[in-house]
Amino acid sequence: MRQRIGSKLIEMSQVIHDPGLIDSMLTASRPQAVSALLRYFRDMDTAEEAYQEACLRALRNWPQNGPPRDPVAWLIMVGRNAALDGTRRQSRTVALPPDELISDLADAEAPLVERLDESHYRDDVLRLLFICCHPELPATQQVALALRIVSGLSVSQIARAFLVSEAAMEQRITRAKSRIAKADVPFEAPGPVERGERLAAVATMIYLVFNEGYTAGVDPARASLCDEAIRLARLLLRLFPTEPEMMALTALMLLQQSRLAARFDSDGEAVLLEDQDRSLWNAKLISEGVALLDKAMRHNRPGPYQVQAAIAATHSRAGTFAETDWAGIDLLYAALERMQPSPVVTLNRAVATAKLHGPEAGLAMIAPLEKPLSGYFHFYGARAAFLQQLGRSAEARADFDRAIGLATTPAQAAHIRRHLDHLAAEE
């Protein structure tokens, strides 16, 4: 009995002192914490600084005392008090008590947060998304600002999502903050009309957050963004229960998330769709996603998210990779190209075209895309794969080298290295 208790205490101690776990908790808590702090202080820079100060105090206290039962509430309370303490020091008033007196393992923080907000702070994120997507801002600035403020993505991560340089994205976010400050944008929830006008921008932001988590591999701090994006989509669907594109966006993320357990091996390396163990796919998420998609399509108002969800559903319905309906997927991508022209959409369609008509057809389709996708990892990976299938090993190796130079995650780099190893073995 004593041994079991001792082992449990050792195990708990290891968990408490695990820097990775604490970092994941801080990352997962950021959306709700920053949203509540921003609504309280009504200043973006103050809210971000307050949250960062709360994180620093968490890193000092949590390894010794253990994380609180409600990390979000703790971070909101400590961040708020830290920011107020800065103001008090400037006014030569009494400072805050030591961290030990405001940091314990009880739930005392949660009631305080509820009192200061007079609302459910867990839904503040959705409110903030609509605020960031204010019509005073251009659409590109709306989404970029929401990704930075709400989800805490770095400037480089956001720039990668928009396929622009880091410097250009930094300027975009700075301008957005300046516009909001000068326009005196109210930090309140918009009414029904304003929500409807901003829906498309909010939906785009949510999907970009999902994609950032989806491409993060086995990094739990970033992968948690997928769950946050799905949570926000469900909240948005409650506001717009008859909007087919919101149904489809939620369906799309559920269908993609259903493959999570099969997407990486035990070493954290990416597993291609054709090699995935489909018995690991989450049948419950697939069923929910397909049902939502069917419901959306019955409205007979097609849109880009419905097409993308239909592509994901087509993959989900195939019992094996060989049974994939590539002709159907090719037609769906063709429809998406008409609705939402994009070099990335054409690149994805080229993969389906190559499955139907061979790698030469795929190469011909992506030939015009090299300039617009010159900084895109997946372009060089796809072209190298086509070249490899055609036996053009030297050209394939050059493109694989370009791809590995553009890899943004360890999983992407490891995947390309495996291709290079196969090329070397064939020589």
N, C-alpha and C positions, 0 to 999 in steps of 0.2 A: 504494500500500500504506500509506504513512504517513498519507495523507489518510483512508483507511478507519479506521485505528487511532485517529487523532485524533477523527474523527466519533463512533466508538464510545465513546471516553473522555468526550466532551462529553455524549453521550446518557446514559451511566451517571451522570455527575455530576448531570444534571438529575433523574434518577430518585431519587438519594440525597437531593437537596435538596427533593424534592417534599413539601410538608407534608401534602397530601392522601393520598399513599401511606403515609406514616408513620402518620397518624391511622387509616387503614384497617387497617394491620397491628396497631396497638395494640387497636383494637376487636375484630378477629378473634381476637386472642390472649387476650382477657380471660377467656372461660369456663374454659379450661384452667389459666391462670395463677392466677386467684382460687381455683379449686377446690383446686389443689395447696397454695397458701398457707394456705387454711382448714384443710385436713387437717393441715398441719404445726403451725400455731399454735393450732388449736381455739378460735378466737375470731373472730367475724365482723368486728368493727370493726378488729381488728389486721390481718386478712387484706386488707381493703379499703384500709386506710391503706398497707400494704406495697406493694400493687399500684400505688396512686397515686404513691408515691415512685419506684417503678421506672419508671413512665411519664414522670415529670419528668426522670429521669436519661436515659431514652431520647431525649426531646426535646432534651436538651442534647448528647448524644453521637452519635446516629445521623446527623443532618445532616452532621456533619464526617467521621465514620469509616465511615459506611454501616451499614445494619442488619445484625445477625448472621445467620448462616445459619439458626439456629433461634430466632426471636424469642420463642417461648413459654418455652423453656428459659432464655434470657437474663433475661426478666422475672421468672421464678420465682426464679432465683438471686440477682439484684440485689435484688428485693423482700424475700426472706428475709434477706439480709445487712443490708439497710437497717433492717429491724425489729429484728434482733439488735443492730445497732450502736446503736440508740436505747437498748436495754436496757443495753448496755455503757457508754454514756456516763453513764447514771444511776449505774452502779456504779464509775465512774472507772477503766474499763479501757481497753485499747488500741483505738483507732478503726480503722475499715476503711481499706484502702489506697485511693488515688485511683481515680476511675472508670476512668481510662485503663488501669489495670492489671487491672481485672476486665472490661473491655469490649473485645473484639476480634472479628474476623470468623471466628474458628475455631469448631469445634464443642465446645470444652472445657466449655461449660455443660451440655450434654446428659448426659454421664456423671455429673456432680455431682448433677444433679436426680434421676437414676435412683437414685443411692445414698441421697440423703436421703429419698426416698419409698419406696424398695424396692418399687416397682410401676411400672406404665406410667401416667405422669401424664396422658396424653392421654385416658384413660378415667375420670379423676377427676370429670369433669363429670357423668356419669351417676350416679356414686356420690353426688355432692352433691345431685342432684335428689331422690333418695330421702330423703336426710337432711332437706332443706328440707320435704319432704312428710310430716313426722313426725306421727303421730296426736295428739300434744300440741297441735297447732295446728289451728284451724278451717280448713276447706278454702280459704276465700277468702284467709286469711293464708298458707297453704302456697304457693299459686301466686304471690301477690304477692311474697313473700320470694324465691322461686326466680328470678323474673324480675329482681328487683333485684340479688341477690347473684351469680347464675350468669351472667346475660346482660348485666348492666350497663345495663338500660333505666332511663331517668330516671323519677322519680315521676310526672311528667306523662304520659309515654308509657304507663305501667302504668294510671294512672287512666283514660286514654282507652280502653284495652282493656276495662276493667271498667265503663265508663260511669258513673264516680263522680267526685266532686270531687278535686282534687289534695290538699287538706287531709285529706280522709277517707282517702285512700290512704296519705299520710304517717303518719297515726296507725296504720293497719293494719300497716304494715311495722315501725314502732317497737314495737308490741305483740308482733309475731311474734318479733323479736329478743330482747325481754325474756323472753318465755315460754321460748324455747330456752335462754337463760342460766340462768333459775331452775330449769328442769326438768332441767338437767345432761344434755341430750341427747347421746348418744355420737356422735362424728364418725367413725363406722365404717360400712362397707357393711352394710345390713340383710340378714337372711337371707331365704330363699325365701318364707316365709310373710308377712313384713313387706313384701317387694317386691310381692307380689300384692295386699295390702291398700292399697298406695299407688299402684298402677298408674294408676288413673283420674286422680288429681291430677297425676302426672308427665306423662301423655299430654296433659292440658289445657295444662300449662305449655309443652310442646314446641310445640303448635299455636299458642299465643299468640306465642311467639318467632317462628315462621314468619310469622304474620300481620304482625308488626311489620316484618319484613324485606320482606314482599310489598308493603306499602303505602308503603315508603320510596322507591319510584321508582328513579331511577338513582343514588341515593346509595350508593356502594360499601360504605361503613362499615356501614350498616344492612342493605343488601341481602344481605350475607354471612351475616346471621342465618338466611336461608332454607336455605343450605347446611348451617349448623350444626344447624338443627332436623332436617333430613333425616338427617344423620349420627347424631344422637342417637336418632332413630326407628329407624334400622337397628340400632343397639346394643340398643335396647329390644326389638326384634323377635327378636334373638338370645336374649335372656333368656326371652321368651314366644313361641316359634315357632308355637304352635297357637292363639294368641289372635286371633280374627277382627277385633276392633276395632283391634288394633295393626297388623295387615295393612292394614286399611282406612285408618287414619290415614296410614300411610306412602304408600299409593296416592294418597290425596287430595292430599298435598303434592307428590308427583311429577307428578300430572296438572296441578296449578296451576302448578308451576315450569316445566312444558313450554312454557308460553306466554310465558316471559320475554322472548325476543328480539323478540316482536311487540307487547309491551305498551306500548312507548314509542317515539316517533319520534326522529329525529336531534337534535332540540332538547330532548329529555328530557320532552316532553309526553305525557300518557297517551293511548293509542289504545284506543277502545272495542272491545269484543268483536266487534261487528258490522263494524268497519272493519279488523280485524287481518288481516294477510297470513298465512293459515294454512299456507303453505309454510314459514314460519319456525318453526312449532311443532316441538318436539323429539320426533321419532317414537319414539326409543329410550325416553325417559322415559314417553311415553304407553303404549307396549307394556308396559313394566314395571309401570306403575300399573294398567292394565286387568287384567293377569295376576294381580297381588296381590289386586285387588278380587274377581275371579272365584274365587280360592282362598278368600277370606274368606267369600263368600256360600255356598260349598259346605258350610260348617259349620252352616248353617241356624240361626244365632244372631244375628238382625239387631240392629243398634245404630246410634246417630246418625252415627258416622264412616262406616259403610258406606253410609248414605243420602247423605251429603254427597259421598262419593267417586263414587257412582252418578250424581249430578247433574253432577259434573265430567267423568265419563266420557261422559255423554250429549252434552255440548258437544264433547268431543274427537272423537266419532264422526261429527259433522256435517261434511260436506265444505265447506259454505258456511253462512253465518249463516241464510239462508233455509231451509235443510234442517233446522234445529234442531227437535227433538221437544219443543215447548213443552208439549204435553199430558202427556207423560211427566214432564217436569221439574215441572209443577204438581202432579202426583200424588205425586212424591217429596217435594216441600216440604210437602205436606199430611201425609205420613207423619212427617216430621221435626217438624212442629208437635205431633203427638200424643206423640212420644217425648221431645221437648225443647222445650216451649213457651217462646217468646221473641219479643219484639217485632221483633228483628232478623230472625228466621226468617220471620215474617209479612211483613215489608217485602220480603224477597227473593222470597217467593212472589207478592207483588203484582205484581212485574215480569213473572213468567211469566203470571199471570192477565191482565194488560193485553195481553200479546202474543196471548192467545187470545180475549179478550172485549172488548178496547178499553180506552182510558185511563180511562173513567168507572168501570169495574169495579175498576181499580187504585186510583183515588182512594177509592172506597167502602171498600176493604179496609184502607187505611192511615189512614183518618180517626180511628179510636180510638187511634192510635199517637203522636199529636203530643205528648202529655204525657210518656210514658216515654222518647221519643226526642227531646226538645226540644234536647238538646245534641249531636245526632248529625248529622254532615255529610251522610251518605247519605240520611237521611230527607228533608231539604229538597231535595236534588238530585233524588231520585226524584219527589217531589210536583211540583216545578217542571217536570220533563220531561213528566209527565202533563198538567199545565195548558197547557204550550206546545203539545202535540199537539192539545188541544181549542181552541186559538186564544185562550185566556184570558191574553194577554200580560202585562198589568199584574200579575196575581196570580203569574204565573210569574217575572217579574222580581223581585218581592219575595222569593220563596222562593230564587231564585238568589243574591240579596244575603245572605240569612241563611246559605246554604250556604258562600259564600265567606268569611264571618266565622268559620265553624267549620272551615275547611280546615286540615289539619295538615301538609300537604306542599306544596311548590311545584307539583307535578304536579296535585294536586287543585284548587288555585286557578286554574291555567292552564286546566284543563278547564272550569270554571265561567265563566271570562271568555270562552271561545269561545262558549258558549251565549248569554251576554249580548250578544256581538257579533252573533250571528245574529238575536236579537230586535230589536236596533237596526236591522239591515239590512232586516228585514221591515216596519218602520214607514214 
